[in-house]
Amino acid sequence: MSSTLTVERAVLGDPRTEPLIRELTHEYVTRYGPGGHEEMARHPAEEFVPPHGLLLLLLRDGEPVAGGAYRRYDARTAELKRMWTGAEHRRQGHARRVLAALESAAREAGYRRIFLTTGWRQPEAKGLYLAAGYTPLFDVTEQPEESRPLPFEKDLAAAAAAGKAPLR
């Protein structure tokens, strides 16, 4: 029996987002200490709802396996937040699928650019964004400084013009 993957919109507080919040908070606290709780509380839920924000879940047979969100950074820029893949579902391309869906939705919402930061203790996230065509706003050849975020950006209009628009 094959499983079905679907991408669906959700809102924080939806029971399906509970694994995302629980596991992402655990991941942040494990990697960065108590400040991980602060990061998860930094942005209120209403920042991740249309028209300026969005939260997506990748569901396998109705159960969340990955997710991510964006919020308004400025009038032309969406800020990517809350990227998550369940521990038992990693290395299967799920984060890349969520990222592509978020990029497409942000472009449809009128954003021209995506900005994000990831942590210096998240090399897998750094690799994902580099592989997905994001421009690092830091020197990738230098060892990242402890506790310094790693910023990235992507020009959504240029990606679409180059024929690299994400597939749904």
C-alpha positions, -999 to +999 in steps of 0.1 A: +000+000+000+015+034-010+012+065+011+000+099-002+018+131+004-001+164+004+008+200+012-019+218+032-023+252+048-026+252+086-025+277+114-006+276+147-029+260+172-042+235+148-035+201+164-016+190+133+010+217+140+017+203+175+046+179+163+062+208+144+062+231+174+072+204+199+100+189+178+113+222+165+114+237+201+132+205+213+157+209+184+164+245+191+168+239+229+191+209+223+213+229+199+212+263+214+201+260+250+171+278+267+171+305+241+154+280+218+121+286+237+125+324+231+130+319+194+098+299+192+079+325+211+093+355+192+066+357+165+029+355+173+007+330+154-011+358+135+022+366+116+019+332+098-016+337+083-026+351+050-025+376+035+010+384+048+021+350+061+015+313+056+021+280+074+023+248+054+024+212+065+035+182+044+012+154+054+016+117+047-017+100+048-030+129+069-001+129+094+024+158+095+059+148+084+073+183+076+063+219+076+074+255+073+061+291+073+068+326+062+059+359+076+060+395+062+095+409+065+088+440+044+065+449+015+084+429-010+101+403+012+088+372+030+109+358+059+111+320+061+105+306+095+097+273+113+112+249+088+108+214+102+110+178+092+101+150+117+132+131+128+120+098+114+112+115+080+145+132+073+167+127+042+136+120+019+133+154+002+105+166+024+121+199+034+129+207-002+092+201-011+080+224+017+105+250+007+094+249-030+057+252-019+065+282+004+084+299-024+056+295-048+030+307-023+051+337-014+055+346-051+017+343-056+012+365-026+032+392-043+066+388-026+096+393-048+123+380-023+127+356+005+150+362+035+159+338+062+184+331+089+194+297+102+216+289+131+253+282+131+246+248+146+223+237+117+246+226+089+219+206+073+197+237+070+227+256+055+231+229+030+194+229+021+193+266+014+225+265-007+213+236-027+179+254-033+196+284-048+197+308-019+224+334-018+244+334+015+248+368+030+279+357+048+312+342+038+306+304+034+344+297+035+347+310+071+338+290+102+306+306+115+309+326+147+293+310+177+257+323+182+258+343+149+228+337+126+235+327+090+214+349+067+203+339+032+181+355+005+165+345-028+152+367-055+119+349-064+114+369-096+148+360-109+143+323-100+110+323-119+125+341-149+153+316-151+128+288-153+135+276-118+101+283-105+092+256-079+069+229-090+038+221-070 
